[in-house]
Amino acid sequence: MFYNPFYSPDTTRSPRDGEVHGREYHFTPKEEMLSAITRGEFIEYTHFSGNFYGTSRKSVQDVQNQGRICIFDVEIEGVKNLKKTDLNCRFVFIKPPSFQALEQRLRSRGTESEESLLRRLAKAREELTYGEVPDNFDVVLVNDDIEEAYSNLRNFILRVSCHESNFLSITFYLT
């Protein structure tokens, strides 16, 4: 089975330096995305940190048409929405070694105002709590040793892809 190194989700936020439309995201005007959501063109979507993010049915179909496993990179709301579908997703939560490590990473990016950063950290605290609840995810990995985390993720993907699912949802906080 071949793996998709992610599809390109849609977002209404502006591109960051170095991001390319269609690679990291499809940067979509808010009105256009909201209309597509209303027409049922999204499998999942969420409003996060002042912007909309979502997975279009077309982007998933494009991955499936290539015979690849579709890997979703979604926030917790996306996980909850994917659990309501018939996609038979498997769920992975990759968490930072600590909340402090996550905060340091976000601050070092320098891409947000203090107010925006505090909102993001408050949301992250909620999501980290959700990630620790038994049965919310099939596997929870700690991103403290990159080689070990990669090995555990790879082994999980190989195990489930051979038997159970063509969809994998990964929620992560890289640190």
Wavefront OBJ file of the C-alpha trace (Angstrom):
o trace
v 0.000 0.000 0.000
v 1.316 3.439 -0.856
v 1.062 6.369 1.489
v 0.059 9.877 0.645
v 2.316 12.368 2.331
v -0.891 14.248 3.146
v -3.441 15.793 0.885
v -3.695 19.578 0.833
v -6.512 20.755 3.105
v -8.314 24.053 2.623
v -7.952 27.076 4.886
v -9.141 30.652 4.932
v -5.946 31.922 6.566
v -3.237 33.731 4.644
v -0.129 31.826 3.550
v 2.953 32.059 5.751
v 6.352 32.769 4.223
v 7.405 29.868 2.019
v 3.969 28.235 1.832
v 2.655 27.458 -1.631
v -1.018 27.217 -2.624
v -1.851 23.568 -3.262
v 1.156 22.223 -1.366
v 0.658 23.040 2.324
v -2.932 24.223 1.899
v -5.449 25.399 -0.639
v -5.710 29.018 0.489
v -9.378 29.680 -0.089
v -11.373 32.895 0.321
v -13.701 32.657 3.325
v -16.908 33.161 1.321
v -15.895 30.467 -1.177
v -15.087 27.955 1.565
v -18.284 28.656 3.491
v -20.315 28.139 0.309
v -18.563 24.822 -0.341
v -19.253 23.746 3.253
v -22.938 24.620 2.787
v -23.022 22.519 -0.400
v -21.651 19.521 1.565
v -18.292 19.471 -0.216
v -16.298 18.966 3.017
v -15.868 15.760 5.011
v -14.827 17.770 8.030
v -14.109 21.366 8.870
v -13.474 23.522 11.900
v -13.050 27.117 12.913
v -9.688 27.478 14.657
v -7.808 30.580 15.747
v -9.969 32.868 13.627
v -9.806 30.833 10.413
v -11.593 27.883 8.816
v -9.755 24.659 8.014
v -11.243 21.646 6.290
v -10.938 18.482 4.259
v -12.761 18.520 0.951
v -14.306 15.365 -0.432
v -12.465 16.039 -3.697
v -9.020 16.068 -2.052
v -9.710 12.712 -0.387
v -11.063 11.260 -3.626
v -7.918 12.400 -5.461
v -5.761 10.450 -2.971
v -7.989 7.368 -3.207
v -7.886 7.478 -7.014
v -4.093 7.144 -6.779
v -4.458 3.966 -4.667
v -2.902 5.648 -1.640
v -3.741 5.791 2.038
v -5.165 9.188 2.905
v -3.497 10.729 5.949
v -5.569 13.453 7.595
v -3.749 16.172 9.522
v -6.583 17.530 11.636
v -7.246 19.242 14.947
v -9.396 17.630 17.633
v -12.632 18.974 16.122
v -11.632 17.297 12.859
v -11.055 14.025 14.718
v -14.518 14.252 16.256
v -16.043 14.935 12.831
v -14.128 12.091 11.164
v -15.391 9.700 13.842
v -18.930 10.502 12.621
v -18.165 9.385 9.038
v -18.109 5.917 7.491
v -14.424 6.233 6.526
v -13.135 3.712 9.116
v -10.260 5.982 10.144
v -7.558 5.036 12.591
v -6.500 7.826 14.938
v -2.986 8.819 16.078
v -2.210 11.570 18.577
v 1.362 12.871 18.628
v 1.915 15.067 21.641
v 4.814 17.216 22.798
v 7.001 16.095 25.692
v 5.415 18.867 27.784
v 3.105 21.838 27.521
v 6.119 24.089 28.141
v 7.935 22.594 25.135
v 4.898 23.309 22.976
v 4.698 26.901 24.187
v 8.394 27.424 23.477
v 7.982 26.091 19.938
v 5.019 28.331 19.216
v 6.744 31.415 20.614
v 9.930 30.723 18.643
v 7.973 30.788 15.348
v 7.181 34.446 15.891
v 4.139 34.273 13.608
v 1.417 35.366 16.038
v 0.459 38.210 18.313
v 0.530 37.548 22.061
v -3.280 37.477 22.104
v -3.425 34.940 19.279
v -0.717 32.848 20.920
v -2.591 32.762 24.233
v -5.781 31.621 22.434
v -3.816 28.904 20.648
v -2.234 27.721 23.905
v -5.606 27.600 25.658
v -6.975 25.482 22.805
v -3.865 23.270 22.898
v -4.388 22.595 26.595
v -7.949 21.383 25.841
v -6.736 19.241 22.962
v -3.910 17.686 24.951
v -6.467 16.723 27.595
v -8.703 15.156 24.921
v -5.692 13.276 23.541
v -5.126 11.601 26.909
v -8.670 10.217 27.232
v -8.669 6.431 26.684
v -10.159 5.307 23.348
v -10.148 8.773 21.767
v -7.081 7.669 19.762
v -5.811 4.285 18.669
v -2.282 5.260 19.661
v -0.711 8.196 21.518
v 2.931 8.993 20.762
v 5.238 11.419 22.564
v 7.430 13.503 20.284
v 10.468 13.612 22.559
v 12.764 11.263 20.636
v 12.218 11.700 16.895
v 13.635 8.294 15.953
v 11.499 6.446 18.484
v 8.365 8.431 17.644
v 8.912 7.798 13.927
v 9.498 4.092 14.469
v 6.342 3.746 16.576
v 4.279 5.691 14.046
v 5.646 3.696 11.124
v 4.949 0.374 12.852
v 1.393 1.448 13.659
v 0.730 2.558 10.075
v 2.106 -0.667 8.634
v 0.073 -2.774 11.052
v -3.278 -1.081 10.444
v -2.875 -0.376 6.721
v -2.429 -4.032 5.928
v -5.634 -5.040 7.628
v -8.132 -2.393 8.436
v -8.183 1.058 6.927
v -7.353 3.293 4.017
v -7.656 6.389 6.189
v -5.397 7.598 8.965
v -6.010 10.671 11.083
v -2.959 12.163 12.765
v -3.319 14.965 15.281
v 0.024 16.319 16.358
v 1.895 19.067 18.078
v 5.436 19.071 16.732
v 8.076 20.229 19.181
l 1 2 3 4 5 6 7 8 9 10 11 12 13 14 15 16 17 18 19 20 21 22 23 24 25 26 27 28 29 30 31 32 33 34 35 36 37 38 39 40 41 42 43 44 45 46 47 48 49 50 51 52 53 54 55 56 57 58 59 60 61 62 63 64 65 66 67 68 69 70 71 72 73 74 75 76 77 78 79 80 81 82 83 84 85 86 87 88 89 90 91 92 93 94 95 96 97 98 99 100 101 102 103 104 105 106 107 108 109 110 111 112 113 114 115 116 117 118 119 120 121 122 123 124 125 126 127 128 129 130 131 132 133 134 135 136 137 138 139 140 141 142 143 144 145 146 147 148 149 150 151 152 153 154 155 156 157 158 159 160 161 162 163 164 165 166 167 168 169 170 171 172 173 174 175
